[in-house]
Amino acid sequence: MHEHLDALEQRMHQLQQAMRRAQLARDSDQVKQLRDELRRTQRAWDALFAQAEEGEESNAPDSGENSAPALQAAPAEPQTLLPAREQVHQVLTLLAVPAAPKLISTVHEAFFAGGLAPSRLTSLRRDEERSYRSAPGARPYYLCPALTSDLLSPARGLLTVSTWSLEQRIVGPLSARVHFLTSALNIADAAERLDMATLPLPVRQLLVRYAQNIPGAQPPVPHPGPAGAPFDLALLRRAAEDELTLHTASDTTTRTQAAARARSQLDAAALLFGGSFQSARRLRSVP
C-alpha cells in the first residue's frame, strides 16, 4: 500500500509541475484540466492513506480476538484524461522544436502524468488537417507536420504546433542537429525546475541519453550514476550551447529563406500542413 501512496505522491508532483508549465504558456484550458486531475489524484491519495491508517489500527494488539482485517484492493493509479493531442501539445511546448513520435512519447513519460504510446500519434496529423480544412481556425492550435526547406512539403514523422512561427516549423539540412541540441537545453531547463535531489529516473535516463550524443557533455568519472552513465546537468548545458553556436546561424538562414518563399507560394492550409510533393516541386522552380 505504501508503494501506491508513493506513486500517487509522485503523480501529484508531476501534475503540479505540468500546471506550472501550462500557466507559463498561458494555456488556461490545460491548467483547468490538470487542476481537476490533481484533485482526483489527491482524493485517491486521501482514500488510500485512510485505508493504511485503518489497517495499522486493526493490526494493533487487541483483546485476543484473531479476526483478520478484510483485504481491500488499492485504487488503480490514475491515468491522465487529457486527449492525445493535448498530451502531444504539452511535450512540444516543452521541447519548442519539431519532434518525432518516439521522442514525444519518451519525454511525456519522463515529465508528465500518464502514458502516451507513439502508435497513438500515427493518424493524429491527418485528423488535425481534416479538422482544419472543415473549420479553419476553430481550434486554438493544430498539430501539424514540419515543412521541408527545399520542397515546402510535410517532413516525414515530425510534429509541430500551428501557433509556432513558420520559421520554427521549417526544417533544413542542419535542423535535425540544431533541434536535438535545443531540445537538450529545454529538457535540462525542465529538469532543473524539479527537485534535483530526487530527480525521477526517466528524466535522468533521458538526460543521460542526450549527454551520450553530445561531445563533451559527459563527465570523465570512473563510476556511472544510477541511470547507467555519468551525468552532469551543467556540463550537458555548456556542451550543447557550444555546439549549437556552430550550426545556428546557417540553419536560421536556410529556414528564414524557405519561410519567405513559402509565404509567397502557399495558401493558409499549405502553410500549416504543406503542399503535395508534385506541387512543391513546381513551386520550387518558380523564381
C-alpha positions as CSV (number, residue, x, y, z in Angstrom):
1,M,0.0,0.0,0.0
2,H,2.9,2.4,0.8
3,E,4.1,1.8,-2.8
4,H,0.8,3.0,-4.1
5,L,0.9,6.1,-1.9
6,D,4.4,6.9,-3.2
7,A,3.2,6.5,-6.8
8,L,0.3,8.8,-6.1
9,E,2.5,11.4,-4.5
10,Q,4.9,11.3,-7.5
11,R,1.9,11.7,-9.8
12,M,0.7,14.8,-7.8
13,H,4.2,16.3,-8.1
14,Q,4.2,15.7,-11.9
15,L,0.8,17.3,-12.2
16,Q,1.9,20.3,-10.2
17,Q,5.0,20.8,-12.4
18,A,2.8,20.4,-15.5
19,M,0.4,23.1,-14.2
20,R,3.3,25.5,-13.8
21,R,4.4,24.9,-17.4
22,A,0.9,25.4,-18.6
23,Q,0.5,28.5,-16.6
24,L,3.7,29.9,-18.1
25,A,2.4,29.1,-21.5
26,R,-0.9,30.9,-20.6
27,D,-2.9,27.8,-21.5
28,S,-5.8,28.3,-19.2
29,D,-7.8,25.3,-20.5
30,Q,-4.8,23.0,-19.9
31,V,-4.4,24.4,-16.4
32,K,-8.0,23.7,-15.6
33,Q,-7.8,20.1,-16.8
34,L,-4.6,19.5,-14.9
35,R,-6.0,21.0,-11.7
36,D,-9.1,18.7,-12.0
37,E,-6.8,15.7,-12.4
38,L,-4.7,16.8,-9.5
39,R,-7.8,17.0,-7.3
40,R,-8.8,13.5,-8.3
41,T,-5.4,12.2,-7.5
42,Q,-5.4,13.9,-4.2
43,R,-8.7,12.3,-3.3
44,A,-7.3,8.9,-4.3
45,W,-4.3,9.6,-2.0
46,D,-6.6,10.6,0.9
47,A,-8.7,7.4,0.5
48,L,-5.6,5.2,0.3
49,F,-4.0,6.9,3.3
50,A,-7.2,6.4,5.3
51,Q,-7.1,2.7,4.4
52,A,-3.5,2.4,5.5
53,E,-4.3,4.0,8.9
54,E,-7.2,1.6,9.4
55,G,-5.0,-1.3,8.5
56,E,-2.4,-0.3,11.1
57,E,-5.1,0.1,13.8
58,S,-6.7,-3.3,13.0
59,N,-3.2,-4.9,13.2
60,A,-2.5,-3.5,16.6
61,P,-2.7,-5.8,19.7
62,D,-6.3,-6.3,20.8
63,S,-8.2,-8.2,23.5
64,G,-7.2,-11.6,22.0
65,E,-9.5,-11.9,19.1
66,N,-7.8,-13.1,15.9
67,S,-10.1,-11.5,13.4
68,A,-8.0,-10.7,10.3
69,P,-8.8,-7.4,8.5
70,A,-10.6,-7.7,5.2
71,L,-8.3,-7.1,2.2
72,Q,-9.2,-4.2,0.1
73,A,-7.9,-3.5,-3.4
74,A,-5.9,-0.3,-3.6
75,P,-7.3,2.2,-6.2
76,A,-5.7,1.9,-9.5
77,E,-3.0,4.5,-10.3
78,P,-4.9,7.3,-12.1
79,Q,-4.1,7.9,-15.8
80,T,-4.3,11.3,-17.5
81,L,-7.6,12.1,-19.0
82,L,-6.2,14.6,-21.5
83,P,-6.7,13.7,-25.2
84,A,-3.6,12.6,-27.1
85,R,-3.4,15.8,-29.0
86,E,-3.2,17.8,-25.8
87,Q,-0.6,15.5,-24.4
88,V,1.5,16.0,-27.5
89,H,1.0,19.7,-27.2
90,Q,2.4,19.6,-23.7
91,V,5.6,17.9,-24.9
92,L,6.1,20.1,-28.0
93,T,5.6,23.2,-25.8
94,L,8.4,21.9,-23.5
95,L,10.7,20.9,-26.4
96,A,9.9,24.0,-28.6
97,V,11.2,22.2,-31.7
98,P,9.7,19.7,-34.2
99,A,9.8,16.2,-32.8
100,A,9.2,12.6,-33.8
101,P,6.5,10.4,-32.1
102,K,9.1,8.3,-30.3
103,L,10.8,11.3,-28.7
104,I,7.4,12.8,-27.8
105,S,6.4,9.6,-26.1
106,T,9.7,9.4,-24.2
107,V,9.6,13.0,-23.0
108,H,5.9,12.6,-22.0
109,E,6.8,9.6,-19.9
110,A,9.6,11.4,-18.1
111,F,7.8,14.7,-17.3
112,F,4.0,14.2,-17.5
113,A,1.3,12.1,-16.0
114,G,0.1,9.0,-17.8
115,G,1.4,7.1,-20.8
116,L,1.5,8.2,-24.5
117,A,2.3,5.4,-27.0
118,P,3.9,6.5,-30.3
119,S,1.2,4.4,-32.1
120,R,-1.5,6.8,-30.9
121,L,0.2,9.6,-32.9
122,T,0.1,7.8,-36.3
123,S,-3.2,9.3,-37.5
124,L,-3.1,12.4,-35.4
125,R,-1.7,14.7,-38.1
126,R,-4.3,13.6,-40.7
127,D,-7.1,14.2,-38.1
128,E,-5.8,17.6,-37.4
129,E,-5.6,18.5,-41.1
130,R,-9.2,17.3,-41.7
131,S,-10.4,19.3,-38.7
132,Y,-8.6,22.5,-40.0
133,R,-10.0,22.1,-43.6
134,S,-13.5,21.6,-42.3
135,A,-13.4,24.6,-39.9
136,P,-10.3,26.7,-40.3
137,G,-9.2,28.4,-37.1
138,A,-11.9,26.7,-34.9
139,R,-9.3,25.3,-32.6
140,P,-6.7,27.4,-30.6
141,Y,-3.9,25.3,-32.1
142,Y,-3.4,22.5,-34.5
143,L,-0.7,19.8,-34.5
144,C,0.9,19.9,-38.0
145,P,4.0,18.5,-39.7
146,A,7.2,20.3,-40.0
147,L,7.8,21.6,-43.6
148,T,11.0,20.8,-45.5
149,S,13.0,23.8,-46.5
150,D,13.6,22.7,-50.1
151,L,10.1,21.4,-51.2
152,L,7.9,23.0,-48.5
153,S,6.3,19.6,-48.2
154,P,5.5,17.7,-45.0
155,A,8.6,16.4,-43.2
156,R,8.1,12.7,-42.5
157,G,7.4,11.9,-38.9
158,L,8.0,15.4,-37.4
159,L,5.2,17.2,-35.5
160,T,5.0,20.9,-34.7
161,V,2.4,23.3,-33.3
162,S,0.5,25.7,-35.6
163,T,1.0,28.7,-33.3
164,W,4.8,28.5,-33.8
165,S,6.3,30.8,-36.3
166,L,6.7,29.5,-39.8
167,E,10.5,29.6,-39.5
168,Q,10.2,27.5,-36.4
169,R,8.2,24.9,-38.2
170,I,10.6,24.5,-41.2
171,V,13.4,22.0,-41.2
172,G,16.6,22.3,-43.2
173,P,19.7,20.2,-43.7
174,L,21.2,21.2,-40.3
175,S,17.9,21.4,-38.4
176,A,18.0,17.9,-37.0
177,R,21.1,18.6,-35.1
178,V,20.0,22.1,-34.1
179,H,16.7,20.7,-32.8
180,F,18.5,17.9,-30.9
181,L,20.7,20.4,-29.1
182,T,17.9,22.8,-28.5
183,S,15.7,20.1,-27.0
184,A,18.6,19.0,-24.8
185,L,18.8,22.5,-23.4
186,N,15.0,22.8,-22.9
187,I,14.8,19.4,-21.2
188,A,17.7,20.4,-19.0
189,D,15.8,23.5,-18.0
190,A,12.7,21.5,-17.3
191,A,14.7,19.0,-15.2
192,E,16.3,21.9,-13.2
193,R,12.8,23.1,-12.2
194,L,12.3,19.7,-10.5
195,D,13.9,18.6,-7.3
196,M,17.4,17.6,-8.4
197,A,17.9,15.6,-5.3
198,T,15.0,13.3,-6.2
199,L,15.1,13.6,-10.0
200,P,12.8,10.9,-11.4
201,L,14.7,8.1,-13.1
202,P,13.0,8.5,-16.5
203,V,14.1,12.2,-16.6
204,R,17.7,11.2,-15.6
205,Q,17.8,8.5,-18.2
206,L,16.6,10.9,-20.9
207,L,19.3,13.5,-20.0
208,V,22.0,10.8,-20.0
209,R,20.9,9.7,-23.5
210,Y,21.3,13.3,-24.7
211,A,24.7,13.6,-23.0
212,Q,25.9,10.5,-24.7
213,N,25.3,12.1,-28.1
214,I,26.8,15.5,-27.5
215,P,30.7,15.7,-27.4
216,G,32.0,16.9,-24.1
217,A,28.7,16.5,-22.3
218,Q,29.7,13.6,-20.1
219,P,32.0,14.0,-17.1
220,P,35.0,11.7,-17.1
221,V,34.1,9.8,-13.9
222,P,35.0,6.2,-13.4
223,H,31.8,5.0,-11.9
224,P,28.4,5.5,-13.6
225,G,25.5,7.0,-11.9
226,P,22.1,5.4,-11.2
227,A,21.0,5.7,-14.8
228,G,24.0,3.7,-16.0
229,A,26.2,6.6,-17.1
230,P,27.9,9.6,-15.6
231,F,25.7,12.7,-15.6
232,D,26.3,16.5,-15.0
233,L,23.5,18.9,-15.9
234,A,25.7,22.0,-16.1
235,L,28.2,20.2,-18.3
236,L,25.4,19.0,-20.6
237,R,24.1,22.5,-21.0
238,R,27.6,24.0,-21.7
239,A,28.4,21.3,-24.3
240,A,25.0,21.7,-26.1
241,E,25.3,25.5,-26.2
242,D,28.9,25.3,-27.5
243,E,27.9,23.1,-30.4
244,L,24.7,25.0,-31.1
245,T,26.7,28.1,-31.8
246,L,28.4,26.3,-34.7
247,H,25.2,25.5,-36.6
248,T,22.6,28.1,-35.6
249,A,23.4,30.9,-38.0
250,S,23.5,28.7,-41.1
251,D,20.3,26.8,-40.1
252,T,18.5,30.0,-39.3
253,T,19.3,31.5,-42.7
254,T,18.1,28.4,-44.5
255,R,14.8,28.3,-42.6
256,T,14.2,32.1,-42.9
257,Q,14.7,32.0,-46.7
258,A,12.4,29.0,-47.0
259,A,9.7,30.7,-44.9
260,A,9.8,33.8,-47.1
261,R,9.4,31.5,-50.2
262,A,6.5,29.6,-48.5
263,R,4.6,32.8,-47.7
264,S,4.7,33.9,-51.3
265,Q,3.7,30.5,-52.7
266,L,1.4,28.6,-50.3
267,D,-2.1,29.2,-49.1
268,A,-3.1,29.2,-45.4
269,A,-3.7,25.4,-45.2
270,A,-0.5,24.5,-47.0
271,L,1.5,26.9,-44.7
272,L,0.4,24.6,-41.9
273,F,0.2,21.2,-43.5
274,G,2.5,21.5,-46.6
275,G,1.7,21.2,-50.2
276,S,1.8,18.0,-52.3
277,F,5.1,16.7,-53.4
278,Q,4.3,17.4,-57.1
279,S,3.1,21.0,-56.5
280,A,6.1,21.6,-54.2
281,R,8.5,20.7,-57.0
282,R,6.7,23.1,-59.4
283,L,6.7,25.9,-56.8
284,R,10.4,25.4,-56.1
285,S,11.2,26.1,-59.8
286,V,9.3,29.4,-59.7
287,P,11.8,32.4,-59.4
